Structures are given as C-alpha cells and as structure tokens.
Amino acid sequence: MQVVNFTEARNNLKRLLDEVDDDADYTISNRRDSADAVVMGLDYFNGIMETLHLLESPANAKHLMENIQQYREGQAKTENLLND
C-alpha cells in the first residue's frame, strides 16, 4: 500500500493504475478538502468482494475457519480433481 496526495495521483494516474494492477495492491489518495479515496485493481477488488460474500453466512464462515485451522495443523490433504 502506498499513500499519495491528490495532485501526485492526478499527475501520475497511469503509473498509479499500472502499479496497483501489477502489485495486486491498493493506493490511498489523500485529498485536502474531501474524504480520502482508495484506488485498486479490479482483481484485488473482486477478491475482497468474494471474501466478504463467503464470510456473510455464519455457517459458511465457521466452516471456512475450521478448514483453515486444519490446514495450519497439517491435517489438509491435496487431491487431483482432473484425470490427465
């Protein structure tokens, strides 16, 4: 994440957009007389929205957290889903 002022963001918009896309990150633009704004690539935004959607359901969130814990404890296993 980086923070830039509005003038820098405006003067370097192409570079800023390329950076957030290439780095899968976001940039905050400070504005003097208005609320700050966030610039991020569409893939990054979609990932956040998907995560929020998956965690909306308490039952789904619980299931996901249990699976993450199993993975951290080395209880997860991998399987091939497609036969070659």
HTML snippet that shows the backbone in 3Dmol.js (N, CA, C, O; Angstrom):
<script src="https://3Dmol.org/build/3Dmol-min.js"></script>
<div id="view" style="width:600px;height:400px;position:relative"></div>
<script>
const pdb = `
ATOM      1  N   MET A   1       0.843  -1.170   0.000  1.00  0.00           N
ATOM      2  CA  MET A   1       0.000   0.000   0.000  1.00  0.00           C
ATOM      3  C   MET A   1       0.890   1.235   0.000  1.00  0.00           C
ATOM      4  O   MET A   1       1.935   1.281   0.648  1.00  0.00           O
ATOM      5  N   GLN A   2       0.448   2.208  -0.732  1.00  0.00           N
ATOM      6  CA  GLN A   2       1.123   3.493  -0.697  1.00  0.00           C
ATOM      7  C   GLN A   2       0.081   4.589  -0.523  1.00  0.00           C
ATOM      8  O   GLN A   2      -1.100   4.399  -0.816  1.00  0.00           O
ATOM      9  N   VAL A   3       0.537   5.726  -0.046  1.00  0.00           N
ATOM     10  CA  VAL A   3      -0.326   6.880   0.141  1.00  0.00           C
ATOM     11  C   VAL A   3       0.258   8.020  -0.682  1.00  0.00           C
ATOM     12  O   VAL A   3       1.442   8.337  -0.569  1.00  0.00           O
ATOM     13  N   VAL A   4      -0.575   8.627  -1.504  1.00  0.00           N
ATOM     14  CA  VAL A   4      -0.135   9.761  -2.330  1.00  0.00           C
ATOM     15  C   VAL A   4      -1.147  10.887  -2.179  1.00  0.00           C
ATOM     16  O   VAL A   4      -2.312  10.649  -1.862  1.00  0.00           O
ATOM     17  N   ASN A   5      -0.693  12.109  -2.407  1.00  0.00           N
ATOM     18  CA  ASN A   5      -1.656  13.207  -2.374  1.00  0.00           C
ATOM     19  C   ASN A   5      -2.379  13.264  -3.721  1.00  0.00           C
ATOM     20  O   ASN A   5      -1.948  12.662  -4.704  1.00  0.00           O
ATOM     21  N   PHE A   6      -3.473  13.993  -3.735  1.00  0.00           N
ATOM     22  CA  PHE A   6      -4.321  14.031  -4.921  1.00  0.00           C
ATOM     23  C   PHE A   6      -3.571  14.534  -6.156  1.00  0.00           C
ATOM     24  O   PHE A   6      -3.741  13.991  -7.248  1.00  0.00           O
ATOM     25  N   THR A   7      -2.760  15.549  -5.993  1.00  0.00           N
ATOM     26  CA  THR A   7      -2.028  16.106  -7.130  1.00  0.00           C
ATOM     27  C   THR A   7      -1.080  15.080  -7.726  1.00  0.00           C
ATOM     28  O   THR A   7      -0.993  14.942  -8.946  1.00  0.00           O
ATOM     29  N   GLU A   8      -0.366  14.354  -6.861  1.00  0.00           N
ATOM     30  CA  GLU A   8       0.534  13.308  -7.360  1.00  0.00           C
ATOM     31  C   GLU A   8      -0.251  12.209  -8.064  1.00  0.00           C
ATOM     32  O   GLU A   8       0.168  11.723  -9.114  1.00  0.00           O
ATOM     33  N   ALA A   9      -1.382  11.816  -7.494  1.00  0.00           N
ATOM     34  CA  ALA A   9      -2.217  10.785  -8.124  1.00  0.00           C
ATOM     35  C   ALA A   9      -2.705  11.247  -9.494  1.00  0.00           C
ATOM     36  O   ALA A   9      -2.662  10.486 -10.461  1.00  0.00           O
ATOM     37  N   ARG A  10      -3.162  12.473  -9.576  1.00  0.00           N
ATOM     38  CA  ARG A  10      -3.665  13.016 -10.841  1.00  0.00           C
ATOM     39  C   ARG A  10      -2.552  13.104 -11.881  1.00  0.00           C
ATOM     40  O   ARG A  10      -2.750  12.735 -13.038  1.00  0.00           O
ATOM     41  N   ASN A  11      -1.381  13.592 -11.469  1.00  0.00           N
ATOM     42  CA  ASN A  11      -0.273  13.775 -12.411  1.00  0.00           C
ATOM     43  C   ASN A  11       0.354  12.462 -12.856  1.00  0.00           C
ATOM     44  O   ASN A  11       1.002  12.407 -13.902  1.00  0.00           O
ATOM     45  N   ASN A  12       0.166  11.407 -12.072  1.00  0.00           N
ATOM     46  CA  ASN A  12       0.792  10.122 -12.383  1.00  0.00           C
ATOM     47  C   ASN A  12      -0.245   9.002 -12.423  1.00  0.00           C
ATOM     48  O   ASN A  12       0.030   7.880 -11.998  1.00  0.00           O
ATOM     49  N   LEU A  13      -1.427   9.310 -12.930  1.00  0.00           N
ATOM     50  CA  LEU A  13      -2.524   8.349 -12.882  1.00  0.00           C
ATOM     51  C   LEU A  13      -2.196   7.039 -13.593  1.00  0.00           C
ATOM     52  O   LEU A  13      -2.465   5.968 -13.048  1.00  0.00           O
ATOM     53  N   LYS A  14      -1.628   7.094 -14.778  1.00  0.00           N
ATOM     54  CA  LYS A  14      -1.314   5.858 -15.499  1.00  0.00           C
ATOM     55  C   LYS A  14      -0.356   4.988 -14.693  1.00  0.00           C
ATOM     56  O   LYS A  14      -0.572   3.784 -14.554  1.00  0.00           O
ATOM     57  N   ARG A  15       0.699   5.595 -14.166  1.00  0.00           N
ATOM     58  CA  ARG A  15       1.673   4.835 -13.368  1.00  0.00           C
ATOM     59  C   ARG A  15       1.012   4.250 -12.129  1.00  0.00           C
ATOM     60  O   ARG A  15       1.254   3.095 -11.779  1.00  0.00           O
ATOM     61  N   LEU A  16       0.175   5.045 -11.462  1.00  0.00           N
ATOM     62  CA  LEU A  16      -0.507   4.579 -10.265  1.00  0.00           C
ATOM     63  C   LEU A  16      -1.404   3.388 -10.585  1.00  0.00           C
ATOM     64  O   LEU A  16      -1.400   2.396  -9.856  1.00  0.00           O
ATOM     65  N   LEU A  17      -2.173   3.478 -11.668  1.00  0.00           N
ATOM     66  CA  LEU A  17      -3.049   2.371 -12.064  1.00  0.00           C
ATOM     67  C   LEU A  17      -2.248   1.132 -12.441  1.00  0.00           C
ATOM     68  O   LEU A  17      -2.630   0.015 -12.092  1.00  0.00           O
ATOM     69  N   ASP A  18      -1.145   1.322 -13.148  1.00  0.00           N
ATOM     70  CA  ASP A  18      -0.286   0.184 -13.505  1.00  0.00           C
ATOM     71  C   ASP A  18       0.274  -0.483 -12.254  1.00  0.00           C
ATOM     72  O   ASP A  18       0.326  -1.710 -12.171  1.00  0.00           O
ATOM     73  N   GLU A  19       0.693   0.323 -11.280  1.00  0.00           N
ATOM     74  CA  GLU A  19       1.278  -0.230 -10.060  1.00  0.00           C
ATOM     75  C   GLU A  19       0.270  -1.032  -9.247  1.00  0.00           C
ATOM     76  O   GLU A  19       0.587  -2.129  -8.788  1.00  0.00           O
ATOM     77  N   VAL A  20      -0.941  -0.506  -9.059  1.00  0.00           N
ATOM     78  CA  VAL A  20      -1.921  -1.260  -8.271  1.00  0.00           C
ATOM     79  C   VAL A  20      -2.316  -2.545  -8.981  1.00  0.00           C
ATOM     80  O   VAL A  20      -2.614  -3.546  -8.330  1.00  0.00           O
ATOM     81  N   ASP A  21      -2.320  -2.525 -10.306  1.00  0.00           N
ATOM     82  CA  ASP A  21      -2.642  -3.735 -11.057  1.00  0.00           C
ATOM     83  C   ASP A  21      -1.489  -4.724 -11.002  1.00  0.00           C
ATOM     84  O   ASP A  21      -1.708  -5.907 -10.741  1.00  0.00           O
ATOM     85  N   ASP A  22      -0.270  -4.267 -11.241  1.00  0.00           N
ATOM     86  CA  ASP A  22       0.905  -5.153 -11.257  1.00  0.00           C
ATOM     87  C   ASP A  22       1.192  -5.748  -9.878  1.00  0.00           C
ATOM     88  O   ASP A  22       1.596  -6.906  -9.775  1.00  0.00           O
ATOM     89  N   ASP A  23       0.987  -4.962  -8.820  1.00  0.00           N
ATOM     90  CA  ASP A  23       1.345  -5.388  -7.467  1.00  0.00           C
ATOM     91  C   ASP A  23       0.189  -6.032  -6.716  1.00  0.00           C
ATOM     92  O   ASP A  23       0.366  -6.475  -5.581  1.00  0.00           O
ATOM     93  N   ALA A  24      -0.986  -6.093  -7.325  1.00  0.00           N
ATOM     94  CA  ALA A  24      -2.187  -6.588  -6.642  1.00  0.00           C
ATOM     95  C   ALA A  24      -2.314  -5.914  -5.279  1.00  0.00           C
ATOM     96  O   ALA A  24      -2.456  -6.578  -4.252  1.00  0.00           O
ATOM     97  N   ASP A  25      -2.262  -4.595  -5.291  1.00  0.00           N
ATOM     98  CA  ASP A  25      -2.262  -3.808  -4.069  1.00  0.00           C
ATOM     99  C   ASP A  25      -3.222  -2.634  -4.237  1.00  0.00           C
ATOM    100  O   ASP A  25      -3.978  -2.577  -5.207  1.00  0.00           O
ATOM    101  N   TYR A  26      -3.190  -1.720  -3.311  1.00  0.00           N
ATOM    102  CA  TYR A  26      -4.043  -0.544  -3.410  1.00  0.00           C
ATOM    103  C   TYR A  26      -3.261   0.698  -3.004  1.00  0.00           C
ATOM    104  O   TYR A  26      -2.221   0.610  -2.351  1.00  0.00           O
ATOM    105  N   THR A  27      -3.775   1.845  -3.400  1.00  0.00           N
ATOM    106  CA  THR A  27      -3.173   3.130  -3.073  1.00  0.00           C
ATOM    107  C   THR A  27      -4.245   4.029  -2.489  1.00  0.00           C
ATOM    108  O   THR A  27      -5.382   4.051  -2.962  1.00  0.00           O
ATOM    109  N   ILE A  28      -3.873   4.767  -1.460  1.00  0.00           N
ATOM    110  CA  ILE A  28      -4.774   5.744  -0.866  1.00  0.00           C
ATOM    111  C   ILE A  28      -4.381   7.120  -1.384  1.00  0.00           C
ATOM    112  O   ILE A  28      -3.207   7.491  -1.362  1.00  0.00           O
ATOM    113  N   SER A  29      -5.360   7.860  -1.843  1.00  0.00           N
ATOM    114  CA  SER A  29      -5.132   9.221  -2.311  1.00  0.00           C
ATOM    115  C   SER A  29      -5.703  10.186  -1.273  1.00  0.00           C
ATOM    116  O   SER A  29      -6.909  10.216  -1.026  1.00  0.00           O
ATOM    117  N   ASN A  30      -4.816  10.967  -0.675  1.00  0.00           N
ATOM    118  CA  ASN A  30      -5.237  11.982   0.292  1.00  0.00           C
ATOM    119  C   ASN A  30      -5.746  13.210  -0.443  1.00  0.00           C
ATOM    120  O   ASN A  30      -5.122  13.685  -1.391  1.00  0.00           O
ATOM    121  N   ARG A  31      -6.882  13.715   0.005  1.00  0.00           N
ATOM    122  CA  ARG A  31      -7.432  14.931  -0.588  1.00  0.00           C
ATOM    123  C   ARG A  31      -7.637  15.944   0.537  1.00  0.00           C
ATOM    124  O   ARG A  31      -8.166  15.614   1.599  1.00  0.00           O
ATOM    125  N   ARG A  32      -7.220  17.150   0.292  1.00  0.00           N
ATOM    126  CA  ARG A  32      -7.204  18.180   1.334  1.00  0.00           C
ATOM    127  C   ARG A  32      -8.605  18.519   1.852  1.00  0.00           C
ATOM    128  O   ARG A  32      -8.818  18.567   3.064  1.00  0.00           O
ATOM    129  N   ASP A  33      -9.537  18.749   0.969  1.00  0.00           N
ATOM    130  CA  ASP A  33     -10.854  19.228   1.387  1.00  0.00           C
ATOM    131  C   ASP A  33     -11.960  18.192   1.238  1.00  0.00           C
ATOM    132  O   ASP A  33     -13.141  18.523   1.344  1.00  0.00           O
ATOM    133  N   SER A  34     -11.587  16.952   0.996  1.00  0.00           N
ATOM    134  CA  SER A  34     -12.581  15.891   0.811  1.00  0.00           C
ATOM    135  C   SER A  34     -12.071  14.609   1.468  1.00  0.00           C
ATOM    136  O   SER A  34     -10.930  14.531   1.923  1.00  0.00           O
ATOM    137  N   ALA A  35     -12.934  13.630   1.501  1.00  0.00           N
ATOM    138  CA  ALA A  35     -12.543  12.339   2.056  1.00  0.00           C
ATOM    139  C   ALA A  35     -11.471  11.688   1.178  1.00  0.00           C
ATOM    140  O   ALA A  35     -11.458  11.872  -0.040  1.00  0.00           O
ATOM    141  N   ASP A  36     -10.585  10.936   1.803  1.00  0.00           N
ATOM    142  CA  ASP A  36      -9.579  10.203   1.044  1.00  0.00           C
ATOM    143  C   ASP A  36     -10.262   9.160   0.168  1.00  0.00           C
ATOM    144  O   ASP A  36     -11.409   8.782   0.405  1.00  0.00           O
ATOM    145  N   ALA A  37      -9.535   8.703  -0.848  1.00  0.00           N
ATOM    146  CA  ALA A  37     -10.072   7.706  -1.767  1.00  0.00           C
ATOM    147  C   ALA A  37      -9.078   6.561  -1.902  1.00  0.00           C
ATOM    148  O   ALA A  37      -7.886   6.726  -1.646  1.00  0.00           O
ATOM    149  N   VAL A  38      -9.578   5.403  -2.305  1.00  0.00           N
ATOM    150  CA  VAL A  38      -8.748   4.219  -2.497  1.00  0.00           C
ATOM    151  C   VAL A  38      -8.796   3.833  -3.974  1.00  0.00           C
ATOM    152  O   VAL A  38      -9.860   3.817  -4.592  1.00  0.00           O
ATOM    153  N   VAL A  39      -7.623   3.523  -4.523  1.00  0.00           N
ATOM    154  CA  VAL A  39      -7.516   3.048  -5.904  1.00  0.00           C
ATOM    155  C   VAL A  39      -6.968   1.634  -5.839  1.00  0.00           C
ATOM    156  O   VAL A  39      -5.942   1.387  -5.205  1.00  0.00           O
ATOM    157  N   MET A  40      -7.653   0.705  -6.496  1.00  0.00           N
ATOM    158  CA  MET A  40      -7.176  -0.686  -6.518  1.00  0.00           C
ATOM    159  C   MET A  40      -7.560  -1.326  -7.844  1.00  0.00           C
ATOM    160  O   MET A  40      -8.481  -0.878  -8.527  1.00  0.00           O
ATOM    161  N   GLY A  41      -6.841  -2.373  -8.188  1.00  0.00           N
ATOM    162  CA  GLY A  41      -7.141  -3.106  -9.403  1.00  0.00           C
ATOM    163  C   GLY A  41      -8.429  -3.902  -9.255  1.00  0.00           C
ATOM    164  O   GLY A  41      -8.844  -4.232  -8.144  1.00  0.00           O
ATOM    165  N   LEU A  42      -9.053  -4.204 -10.379  1.00  0.00           N
ATOM    166  CA  LEU A  42     -10.326  -4.920 -10.352  1.00  0.00           C
ATOM    167  C   LEU A  42     -10.182  -6.318  -9.757  1.00  0.00           C
ATOM    168  O   LEU A  42     -11.059  -6.752  -9.011  1.00  0.00           O
ATOM    169  N   ASP A  43      -9.102  -7.033 -10.064  1.00  0.00           N
ATOM    170  CA  ASP A  43      -8.912  -8.373  -9.493  1.00  0.00           C
ATOM    171  C   ASP A  43      -8.827  -8.315  -7.968  1.00  0.00           C
ATOM    172  O   ASP A  43      -9.406  -9.157  -7.282  1.00  0.00           O
ATOM    173  N   TYR A  44      -8.108  -7.324  -7.438  1.00  0.00           N
ATOM    174  CA  TYR A  44      -7.979  -7.148  -5.990  1.00  0.00           C
ATOM    175  C   TYR A  44      -9.352  -6.863  -5.384  1.00  0.00           C
ATOM    176  O   TYR A  44      -9.721  -7.456  -4.370  1.00  0.00           O
ATOM    177  N   PHE A  45     -10.098  -5.965  -5.998  1.00  0.00           N
ATOM    178  CA  PHE A  45     -11.444  -5.630  -5.530  1.00  0.00           C
ATOM    179  C   PHE A  45     -12.353  -6.859  -5.552  1.00  0.00           C
ATOM    180  O   PHE A  45     -13.066  -7.127  -4.585  1.00  0.00           O
ATOM    181  N   ASN A  46     -12.324  -7.603  -6.659  1.00  0.00           N
ATOM    182  CA  ASN A  46     -13.170  -8.798  -6.764  1.00  0.00           C
ATOM    183  C   ASN A  46     -12.819  -9.826  -5.700  1.00  0.00           C
ATOM    184  O   ASN A  46     -13.706 -10.490  -5.163  1.00  0.00           O
ATOM    185  N   GLY A  47     -11.530  -9.966  -5.390  1.00  0.00           N
ATOM    186  CA  GLY A  47     -11.119 -10.896  -4.334  1.00  0.00           C
ATOM    187  C   GLY A  47     -11.676 -10.489  -2.979  1.00  0.00           C
ATOM    188  O   GLY A  47     -12.137 -11.338  -2.215  1.00  0.00           O
ATOM    189  N   ILE A  48     -11.637  -9.205  -2.679  1.00  0.00           N
ATOM    190  CA  ILE A  48     -12.203  -8.707  -1.420  1.00  0.00           C
ATOM    191  C   ILE A  48     -13.706  -8.964  -1.378  1.00  0.00           C
ATOM    192  O   ILE A  48     -14.235  -9.426  -0.367  1.00  0.00           O
ATOM    193  N   MET A  49     -14.389  -8.663  -2.480  1.00  0.00           N
ATOM    194  CA  MET A  49     -15.835  -8.858  -2.510  1.00  0.00           C
ATOM    195  C   MET A  49     -16.204 -10.336  -2.369  1.00  0.00           C
ATOM    196  O   MET A  49     -17.181 -10.666  -1.697  1.00  0.00           O
ATOM    197  N   GLU A  50     -15.438 -11.218  -2.990  1.00  0.00           N
ATOM    198  CA  GLU A  50     -15.708 -12.652  -2.863  1.00  0.00           C
ATOM    199  C   GLU A  50     -15.516 -13.111  -1.421  1.00  0.00           C
ATOM    200  O   GLU A  50     -16.317 -13.885  -0.897  1.00  0.00           O
ATOM    201  N   THR A  51     -14.455 -12.631  -0.787  1.00  0.00           N
ATOM    202  CA  THR A  51     -14.204 -12.983   0.611  1.00  0.00           C
ATOM    203  C   THR A  51     -15.351 -12.507   1.500  1.00  0.00           C
ATOM    204  O   THR A  51     -15.829 -13.255   2.353  1.00  0.00           O
ATOM    205  N   LEU A  52     -15.790 -11.278   1.305  1.00  0.00           N
ATOM    206  CA  LEU A  52     -16.917 -10.763   2.084  1.00  0.00           C
ATOM    207  C   LEU A  52     -18.165 -11.609   1.870  1.00  0.00           C
ATOM    208  O   LEU A  52     -18.890 -11.907   2.819  1.00  0.00           O
ATOM    209  N   HIS A  53     -18.414 -11.993   0.622  1.00  0.00           N
ATOM    210  CA  HIS A  53     -19.582 -12.827   0.317  1.00  0.00           C
ATOM    211  C   HIS A  53     -19.493 -14.172   1.044  1.00  0.00           C
ATOM    212  O   HIS A  53     -20.476 -14.639   1.620  1.00  0.00           O
ATOM    213  N   LEU A  54     -18.314 -14.787   1.012  1.00  0.00           N
ATOM    214  CA  LEU A  54     -18.151 -16.093   1.651  1.00  0.00           C
ATOM    215  C   LEU A  54     -18.294 -16.020   3.167  1.00  0.00           C
ATOM    216  O   LEU A  54     -18.733 -16.983   3.796  1.00  0.00           O
ATOM    217  N   LEU A  55     -17.928 -14.891   3.753  1.00  0.00           N
ATOM    218  CA  LEU A  55     -17.986 -14.750   5.201  1.00  0.00           C
ATOM    219  C   LEU A  55     -19.315 -14.192   5.702  1.00  0.00           C
ATOM    220  O   LEU A  55     -19.519 -14.087   6.911  1.00  0.00           O
ATOM    221  N   GLU A  56     -20.220 -13.834   4.796  1.00  0.00           N
ATOM    222  CA  GLU A  56     -21.528 -13.290   5.200  1.00  0.00           C
ATOM    223  C   GLU A  56     -22.347 -14.306   5.984  1.00  0.00           C
ATOM    224  O   GLU A  56     -23.012 -13.952   6.957  1.00  0.00           O
ATOM    225  N   SER A  57     -22.301 -15.545   5.570  1.00  0.00           N
ATOM    226  CA  SER A  57     -23.059 -16.597   6.239  1.00  0.00           C
ATOM    227  C   SER A  57     -22.249 -17.101   7.438  1.00  0.00           C
ATOM    228  O   SER A  57     -21.126 -17.572   7.263  1.00  0.00           O
ATOM    229  N   PRO A  58     -22.802 -17.011   8.649  1.00  0.00           N
ATOM    230  CA  PRO A  58     -22.071 -17.508   9.816  1.00  0.00           C
ATOM    231  C   PRO A  58     -21.679 -18.983   9.694  1.00  0.00           C
ATOM    232  O   PRO A  58     -20.588 -19.373  10.109  1.00  0.00           O
ATOM    233  N   ALA A  59     -22.562 -19.790   9.131  1.00  0.00           N
ATOM    234  CA  ALA A  59     -22.249 -21.213   8.978  1.00  0.00           C
ATOM    235  C   ALA A  59     -21.087 -21.410   7.999  1.00  0.00           C
ATOM    236  O   ALA A  59     -20.198 -22.225   8.245  1.00  0.00           O
ATOM    237  N   ASN A  60     -21.095 -20.672   6.905  1.00  0.00           N
ATOM    238  CA  ASN A  60     -20.022 -20.782   5.923  1.00  0.00           C
ATOM    239  C   ASN A  60     -18.711 -20.260   6.508  1.00  0.00           C
ATOM    240  O   ASN A  60     -17.657 -20.863   6.304  1.00  0.00           O
ATOM    241  N   ALA A  61     -18.772 -19.149   7.231  1.00  0.00           N
ATOM    242  CA  ALA A  61     -17.572 -18.588   7.860  1.00  0.00           C
ATOM    243  C   ALA A  61     -16.976 -19.588   8.847  1.00  0.00           C
ATOM    244  O   ALA A  61     -15.758 -19.760   8.891  1.00  0.00           O
ATOM    245  N   LYS A  62     -17.816 -20.245   9.633  1.00  0.00           N
ATOM    246  CA  LYS A  62     -17.340 -21.252  10.598  1.00  0.00           C
ATOM    247  C   LYS A  62     -16.662 -22.407   9.871  1.00  0.00           C
ATOM    248  O   LYS A  62     -15.590 -22.861  10.270  1.00  0.00           O
ATOM    249  N   HIS A  63     -17.287 -22.870   8.818  1.00  0.00           N
ATOM    250  CA  HIS A  63     -16.734 -23.976   8.035  1.00  0.00           C
ATOM    251  C   HIS A  63     -15.370 -23.589   7.443  1.00  0.00           C
ATOM    252  O   HIS A  63     -14.428 -24.380   7.484  1.00  0.00           O
ATOM    253  N   LEU A  64     -15.270 -22.384   6.900  1.00  0.00           N
ATOM    254  CA  LEU A  64     -14.005 -21.921   6.329  1.00  0.00           C
ATOM    255  C   LEU A  64     -12.921 -21.813   7.401  1.00  0.00           C
ATOM    256  O   LEU A  64     -11.784 -22.222   7.170  1.00  0.00           O
ATOM    257  N   MET A  65     -13.259 -21.272   8.563  1.00  0.00           N
ATOM    258  CA  MET A  65     -12.277 -21.128   9.639  1.00  0.00           C
ATOM    259  C   MET A  65     -11.807 -22.496  10.140  1.00  0.00           C
ATOM    260  O   MET A  65     -10.632 -22.667  10.466  1.00  0.00           O
ATOM    261  N   GLU A  66     -12.712 -23.461  10.200  1.00  0.00           N
ATOM    262  CA  GLU A  66     -12.319 -24.821  10.590  1.00  0.00           C
ATOM    263  C   GLU A  66     -11.351 -25.414   9.576  1.00  0.00           C
ATOM    264  O   GLU A  66     -10.373 -26.062   9.950  1.00  0.00           O
ATOM    265  N   ASN A  67     -11.621 -25.192   8.291  1.00  0.00           N
ATOM    266  CA  ASN A  67     -10.724 -25.704   7.255  1.00  0.00           C
ATOM    267  C   ASN A  67      -9.354 -25.032   7.305  1.00  0.00           C
ATOM    268  O   ASN A  67      -8.333 -25.688   7.100  1.00  0.00           O
ATOM    269  N   ILE A  68      -9.329 -23.750   7.573  1.00  0.00           N
ATOM    270  CA  ILE A  68      -8.046 -23.039   7.693  1.00  0.00           C
ATOM    271  C   ILE A  68      -7.256 -23.601   8.871  1.00  0.00           C
ATOM    272  O   ILE A  68      -6.048 -23.813   8.767  1.00  0.00           O
ATOM    273  N   GLN A  69      -7.930 -23.838   9.979  1.00  0.00           N
ATOM    274  CA  GLN A  69      -7.260 -24.411  11.152  1.00  0.00           C
ATOM    275  C   GLN A  69      -6.713 -25.801  10.841  1.00  0.00           C
ATOM    276  O   GLN A  69      -5.593 -26.118  11.240  1.00  0.00           O
ATOM    277  N   GLN A  70      -7.467 -26.627  10.147  1.00  0.00           N
ATOM    278  CA  GLN A  70      -6.986 -27.955   9.752  1.00  0.00           C
ATOM    279  C   GLN A  70      -5.751 -27.844   8.871  1.00  0.00           C
ATOM    280  O   GLN A  70      -4.806 -28.619   9.020  1.00  0.00           O
ATOM    281  N   TYR A  71      -5.755 -26.892   7.963  1.00  0.00           N
ATOM    282  CA  TYR A  71      -4.604 -26.685   7.091  1.00  0.00           C
ATOM    283  C   TYR A  71      -3.386 -26.289   7.917  1.00  0.00           C
ATOM    284  O   TYR A  71      -2.297 -26.824   7.709  1.00  0.00           O
ATOM    285  N   ARG A  72      -3.558 -25.371   8.838  1.00  0.00           N
ATOM    286  CA  ARG A  72      -2.439 -24.909   9.675  1.00  0.00           C
ATOM    287  C   ARG A  72      -1.886 -26.025  10.550  1.00  0.00           C
ATOM    288  O   ARG A  72      -0.700 -26.027  10.878  1.00  0.00           O
ATOM    289  N   GLU A  73      -2.725 -26.957  10.923  1.00  0.00           N
ATOM    290  CA  GLU A  73      -2.292 -28.076  11.759  1.00  0.00           C
ATOM    291  C   GLU A  73      -1.758 -29.242  10.926  1.00  0.00           C
ATOM    292  O   GLU A  73      -1.432 -30.293  11.477  1.00  0.00           O
ATOM    293  N   GLY A  74      -1.668 -29.071   9.622  1.00  0.00           N
ATOM    294  CA  GLY A  74      -1.136 -30.115   8.755  1.00  0.00           C
ATOM    295  C   GLY A  74      -2.096 -31.248   8.488  1.00  0.00           C
ATOM    296  O   GLY A  74      -1.672 -32.328   8.078  1.00  0.00           O
ATOM    297  N   GLN A  75      -3.366 -31.034   8.708  1.00  0.00           N
ATOM    298  CA  GLN A  75      -4.368 -32.077   8.513  1.00  0.00           C
ATOM    299  C   GLN A  75      -4.993 -32.038   7.124  1.00  0.00           C
ATOM    300  O   GLN A  75      -5.836 -32.875   6.800  1.00  0.00           O
ATOM    301  N   ALA A  76      -4.595 -31.090   6.317  1.00  0.00           N
ATOM    302  CA  ALA A  76      -5.175 -30.972   4.976  1.00  0.00           C
ATOM    303  C   ALA A  76      -4.470 -31.927   4.027  1.00  0.00           C
ATOM    304  O   ALA A  76      -3.294 -32.243   4.211  1.00  0.00           O
ATOM    305  N   LYS A  77      -5.182 -32.379   3.025  1.00  0.00           N
ATOM    306  CA  LYS A  77      -4.574 -33.218   2.012  1.00  0.00           C
ATOM    307  C   LYS A  77      -4.956 -32.689   0.638  1.00  0.00           C
ATOM    308  O   LYS A  77      -6.000 -32.059   0.468  1.00  0.00           O
ATOM    309  N   THR A  78      -4.121 -32.948  -0.310  1.00  0.00           N
ATOM    310  CA  THR A  78      -4.390 -32.497  -1.685  1.00  0.00           C
ATOM    311  C   THR A  78      -4.822 -33.683  -2.516  1.00  0.00           C
ATOM    312  O   THR A  78      -4.387 -34.814  -2.297  1.00  0.00           O
ATOM    313  N   GLU A  79      -5.681 -33.402  -3.468  1.00  0.00           N
ATOM    314  CA  GLU A  79      -6.146 -34.431  -4.386  1.00  0.00           C
ATOM    315  C   GLU A  79      -6.216 -33.835  -5.786  1.00  0.00           C
ATOM    316  O   GLU A  79      -6.509 -32.651  -5.951  1.00  0.00           O
ATOM    317  N   ASN A  80      -5.950 -34.647  -6.777  1.00  0.00           N
ATOM    318  CA  ASN A  80      -6.117 -34.211  -8.155  1.00  0.00           C
ATOM    319  C   ASN A  80      -7.593 -34.258  -8.503  1.00  0.00           C
ATOM    320  O   ASN A  80      -8.249 -35.277  -8.289  1.00  0.00           O
ATOM    321  N   LEU A  81      -8.115 -33.175  -9.031  1.00  0.00           N
ATOM    322  CA  LEU A  81      -9.516 -33.119  -9.376  1.00  0.00           C
ATOM    323  C   LEU A  81      -9.802 -33.569 -10.780  1.00  0.00           C
ATOM    324  O   LEU A  81     -10.918 -33.989 -11.085  1.00  0.00           O
ATOM    325  N   LEU A  82      -8.800 -33.486 -11.649  1.00  0.00           N
ATOM    326  CA  LEU A  82      -8.965 -33.889 -13.034  1.00  0.00           C
ATOM    327  C   LEU A  82      -8.013 -35.036 -13.341  1.00  0.00           C
ATOM    328  O   LEU A  82      -6.860 -35.047 -12.910  1.00  0.00           O
ATOM    329  N   ASN A  83      -8.519 -35.985 -14.084  1.00  0.00           N
ATOM    330  CA  ASN A  83      -7.642 -37.080 -14.517  1.00  0.00           C
ATOM    331  C   ASN A  83      -6.972 -36.677 -15.819  1.00  0.00           C
ATOM    332  O   ASN A  83      -7.635 -36.222 -16.752  1.00  0.00           O
ATOM    333  N   ASP A  84      -5.659 -36.844 -15.881  1.00  0.00           N
ATOM    334  CA  ASP A  84      -4.922 -36.500 -17.104  1.00  0.00           C
ATOM    335  C   ASP A  84      -4.897 -37.652 -18.072  1.00  0.00           C
ATOM    336  O   ASP A  84      -4.319 -37.538 -19.154  1.00  0.00           O
TER     337      ASP A  84
END
`;
const viewer = $3Dmol.createViewer("view");
viewer.addModel(pdb, "pdb");
viewer.setStyle({}, {cartoon: {color: "spectrum"}});
viewer.zoomTo();
viewer.render();
</script>
